[in-house]
Amino acid sequence: MTDPRRAIPRTDTLLASAPFVAAAERLGRDVVRVAITAAQQQARDGSIGPDEVPATALAGLPTRASSLTAVLNATGVVVHTNIGRAPLSPSAIEAVVAAAGYVDVEMDLATGARSRRGAGALAALLDAVPDATGALVVNNGAAALVLATTALAAGREVVVSRGEMVEIGDGFRLPDLIASTGARLREVGTTNRTHLRDYADAIGPGTGCVLKVHPSNFRVDGFTAEVGLGELRGLRRPDGSPVPVVADIGSGLLRPDPLLPDEPDATTWLRAGATLVTASGDKLLGGPQAGLVLGDAEVVERLRRHPLQRALRVDKLTLAALEATLRGSVPPVTAALHVTADELRPRVEALAAALGRGVVAVEGRVGGGGAPGVPLPGWAVEIPADAVERLRVGEPVVLARVEGGRGLVDLRCVPADRDGDVEAALRAALGDDGPDPGTPTP
Ligand SMILES: *Cc1c(COP(=O)(O)O)cnc(C)c1O
């Protein structure tokens, strides 16, 4: 009697067949081999027949080579750290794809000579912030701060107000970050009030720079005082030399935004007297993860020439995305921040009507530790709270939020052309098979 297990197709045979060759090209040979081995094992166990091995192996393959899963953001939180902060604009996505191959990131094609890396992104930054004469791009906002304090104050002192000793999220504290650079932190003033004389008393021959940090994720109200950048810029060491003022604005706004009156922007802070401004690329700027340094060209050049800069520099994909964010189509973050409740309402009502659900007024959030006091009025479809969990593991993944015991689907950060996908995901999560005009609105 022949052993049916001898009929199980061999790994090499399967790997050489067309569907597996195609799969290996997309997903890698090892992944495909693992799926084949698993299917062969099922055939040996007798849970499938030998002839079912190819189909079972193909069905067991992951759909993508990367395990990252795209999600639709129906939380109403615009800059959501856990889902990658800013989604890229169409222009930035196109630029990333174009830069994925060989690209002239550090070559002048006219002469064939080496050129300034990422010159296009730097020019776009300087065009966007004419008050800066120099610009530099590093890995993220924290890296910008580390590079600035290292280049200007390693082995010396960074003077900073006690009102600005902030934790920026996930346990990262600015004082620890700065201490890690070998600079000494010289704290001045108190939590709620710091005066010019506090800074002046602390400045000495060992001062590397003054640091001003925007406390982006909280507000101190009441009896408060802080010192303006203009006054800080006037501070001198005993030998009369000026002290550079590094200002961390965090959010990456390049110009004032009337919607966010308390949010600092690079232009205003440079005009007010900052020597350098540091910021994130993937918060309110709506671009790729990056750290921006803008300001005095000579001081920026000191940072650029520091050996640490080489360890913090960004790749071609980031440079491409950043330039296209600055020059191209409106970033989704900007659109989601500025969309009004009236503009959102018809979309939310159409979705609610299709599902026979109710609409409620809600407030979205800027998120990303930015503008904590700014509500973003909008509308959401109300769903049972337990459906929010099913949405999170559905296809496509939709992230809604739970508030006051109810689930809320807020379309603020969902691209308008994906409303149909949200509807399909909601139907599945709500156990609703299709439009039913007889369903009463709860
Ligand atoms: C977010 C933030 C940072 C850190 O920026 P990353 O890009 O996340 O590294 C630093 N300072 C402030 C004030 C921030 O808001």
The ligand as a MOL file (V3000), in Angstrom:
LIG
                    3D

  0  0  0     0  0            999 V3000
M  V30 BEGIN CTAB
M  V30 COUNTS 15 15 0 0 0
M  V30 BEGIN ATOM
M  V30 1 C 7.5070 66.6720 20.2890 0
M  V30 2 C 8.4450 67.5730 20.9590 0
M  V30 3 C 9.8170 67.2650 20.9890 0
M  V30 4 C 10.3730 65.9900 20.4020 0
M  V30 5 O 10.2420 65.9430 19.0090 0
M  V30 6 P 10.3290 64.5100 18.2810 0
M  V30 7 O 10.2110 64.8520 16.8410 0
M  V30 8 O 9.2090 63.7090 18.8090 0
M  V30 9 O 11.6490 63.9290 18.6220 0
M  V30 10 C 10.6740 68.1360 21.6270 0
M  V30 11 N 10.2070 69.2690 22.1910 0
M  V30 12 C 8.8980 69.6080 22.1730 0
M  V30 13 C 8.4690 70.8890 22.8190 0
M  V30 14 C 7.9690 68.7690 21.5700 0
M  V30 15 O 6.6830 69.1080 21.5520 0
M  V30 END ATOM
M  V30 BEGIN BOND
M  V30 1 1 1 2
M  V30 2 1 2 3
M  V30 3 2 2 14
M  V30 4 1 3 4
M  V30 5 2 3 10
M  V30 6 1 4 5
M  V30 7 1 5 6
M  V30 8 2 6 7
M  V30 9 1 6 8
M  V30 10 1 6 9
M  V30 11 1 10 11
M  V30 12 2 11 12
M  V30 13 1 12 13
M  V30 14 1 12 14
M  V30 15 1 14 15
M  V30 END BOND
M  V30 END CTAB
M  END
